[in-house]
Amino acid sequence: MPHAAPDPLLSLQQQARPLASQPGHTATALPELWLFRSDQPLSLVRGYSPYSQVAVALSGRKWIHCQGQTFLNDARQHVVLHGRHHYQAEVEASPAAPYIALKLQLPPALLGRTLLELLEDQLLPRREVAAAAFVGEVNAPLADALCRLLDCLGHPAERRLLAPLYLKEITVRLLTSEAASVLRAGLTREHLQVLRAMQYIERHATRQPEIDEIASAVAMSRSSLGHRFRQIVGMPPGQYARQLRLETARLLLLDQQVSVAQAAEQAGYASTSHFSRDFRRQFGLSPGRYADTFLRQAVLPLAAMAG
């Protein structure tokens, strides 16, 4: 008698739950991915974020109140929320039945590019009026992709080479599901111009292009680019370029184990002290401590990052 195929969601729960061993947030070596655990009832409020967020409940349940609607997110389900929506939530949890969730942020550049590729290939479902949030069952392909993303956390080479592919696969699966209307909310022709601006910044991030140069490259005025970029991406072009440089430096520290000074120089910083200040503001730790921490272990409770 053939063996039954393993349940991908059960595999995901078995992989993820040990990472959330303590109450609170647990960071991973991927800034887009973390876990949350509560052993007691909680009331939460979430403000504006430039990212769309996906939360997969592994145990327990959470009630979400957003835009006059209420959604229940419990085990075996995922919730998708657009970052610009504020929401309130009540978590049901106890020491015997904790609430544990795997959280994933979809960067605007990844979401925008994938949207455009799917639109070009006519692979998106019919566009409907976007709800405030989407809650649905975690299907096998999505759970399997999340498992592979977790698998690569402890392997620097796989994390660098494969994690971007898994993140894109997850984004494709969400955009071709009923969650698409939430993620597609607000997509306009202006996204094309802003995405071209993002691509230009990415190609030239280490030399820090001026906004006039970027605007000229995408045929927009300086004021229009600044306004639309902030509206769509959630931050000004200069801040986006700074985040790209910091991500470059973060990968150099983790994957190539260069010195802090070398990471700063290769990421386009003229001053190591300026780099260290920006890095700590972005990731919560100094560059040296960040590298030491993640080279010793795959995850770090966010509570430990406050010191």
Sequence and secondary structure as in RCSB ss.txt:
>XXXX:A:sequence
MPHAAPDPLLSLQQQARPLASQPGHTATALPELWLFRSDQPLSLVRGYSPYSQVAVALSGRKWIHCQGQTFLNDA
RQHVVLHGRHHYQAEVEASPAAPYIALKLQLPPALLGRTLLELLEDQLLPRREVAAAAFVGEVNAPLADALCRLL
DCLGHPAERRLLAPLYLKEITVRLLTSEAASVLRAGLTREHLQVLRAMQYIERHATRQPEIDEIASAVAMSRSSL
GHRFRQIVGMPPGQYARQLRLETARLLLLDQQVSVAQAAEQAGYASTSHFSRDFRRQFGLSPGRYADTFLRQAVL
PLAAMAG
>XXXX:A:secstr
       HHHHHHHHHGGG  SSEEEEESSTTEEEEEESS EEEEE   SSEEEEEEEESEEEEEETTEEEEEET
TEEEEE TT  EEEEEE  SSS EEEEEEEE HHHHHHHHHHHHHTT S       SEEEEE  HHHHHHHHHHH
HGGG HHHHHHTHHHHHHHHHHHHHTSTTHHHHTTT  THHHHHHHHHHHHHHHGGG   HHHHHHHTT  HHHH
HHHHHHHHSS HHHHHHHHHHHHHHHIIIII   HHHHHHHTT S HHHHHHHHHHHHSS HHHHHHHHHH SEE
EGGGG  
